[in-house]
Amino acid sequence: MRGFLRAAISALHPVDVVPSPNIWHWPDVYEMENRAQDAGGALWRALRAECDWAGSDVVDVGCGDGFHLPVFAATARSVVGVEPHPPLVRRAQRRTAALDHVTVVAGAAQRMPLPDGCADLVHARTAYFFGRGCEPGLREAERVLRPGGALAIVDLDAARPPYGTWMCADLPHYDPADVTAFFAEQGFTCRRVDTIWRFPDRASLEATLRIEFSAEVAARAIAETPGLTIPVGYRLHVRRKPTGLVLP
């Protein structure tokens, strides 16, 4: 699978960055993909139900070109987008230039250039959380959260066909059950959300599948998708920072 990792496990040094070929190399196609995703708003409703950010300070880790920042900004007190890839940082800054309470910074998932206890919500959507190995990012999110704040991780549910089936075909060693178990071990709740991706035409649908999957799997996905919609499942993992002492 060529896509799916969108943020980096580290920040500015190139050797530390996990590339995301989809949005890095085809940002305009990825924009079409973003517009197609969650056409009915199910994921946003689930996120608001779990950790409403109205009047809060939000950090979006791996914000890419800032597509989701205006949604948070509509009701949040402040929004900070953190993104390691400089061209995407610039695109996100242009997208949010008219929003005075939105800031976009170049930074690391596990070394964010933010002070301790500055956020009520840290959000990471299909960014870099593949389960085991993301512990440094989890610790860093915990650092920037205030007591009682929430860390919300949105990832693709590879147990849900058809998208999950294509994803597993490209990532044969990826174990969705193990990822779910990892987040449970880390104290997260898990809410599964079924969504629809809806495209305006076949060209944009096929272009999106081609940047998300290998050529072989993309061809299969295109052949198995006769219309303009794709059912896609997500997992929403949420953990709140304790407000007091945690006894062993």
Phi, psi and omega in degrees: 000128185272341183255202171090313175281117183246332176252179182251158174281341175226184194258260200267338180283124187306325183294339183269352187267132173272111185295153174237091188302328184299296184282332179294317187263335182228061184298330180287323175292321179295329174298317177298320178298314178301320181291333180279333187294148173048054186301329180267359178077016183297322182291318177296321178296318179296319180296317178296322180295325182278324184202077180299131185258010180302128180073012185250171175260123188244139170241126178252109184275132183067050188285355180059229180268018171084019185303321184271349185299317179297331178294314176297318185295338182300331181230348182285157173287317176210155180223132174238125173262132179243126186212133184275341188266112188307317179300324179287325175303314181295319178297318180295322178295321177294320182297326187253015186301329182274358182257103187296334184262017176243132177233141176239129182232150171279126183191178188257147176297322181254006174216066182287139181280058185226151180285163175300145170057042183256355189230148172264334178220127168250122186242135175223113184249119184038047189262294182206006187269095177259017181096228185303134185109345181265012182304321177300322177293322178296318179295321181292321176299320179298323180297315185278349178281146169281158173305133183088351179287165186242140168255118182244119182245121179253121175227163180289137180270099184287355175275353182257116175283162359274336186299318180297326178295316178295319180299314180293330177296326178275338181234073187297340181265359179280129184243101182302323180294323179292322178296316178299317179296321179301311182293327175297318177298329180276003176091017179269146164277163179226124176239121179273137184230124176264130182230172174237130167268127182236122183254152180284339182199167181295326183300315181289323177298312183292323178297320179297314180297328182287334177271347181267334187230164173298163184302318182294313181289324178298318178298319177297315181298319178297316181294329182271002180241095186281337186248220184243010181233152177226124172288130181225127178263148177232160167244132176250109179261129182228134174222136179257143177284132181302150180266350181215198180293140175253114182273145180292000000 
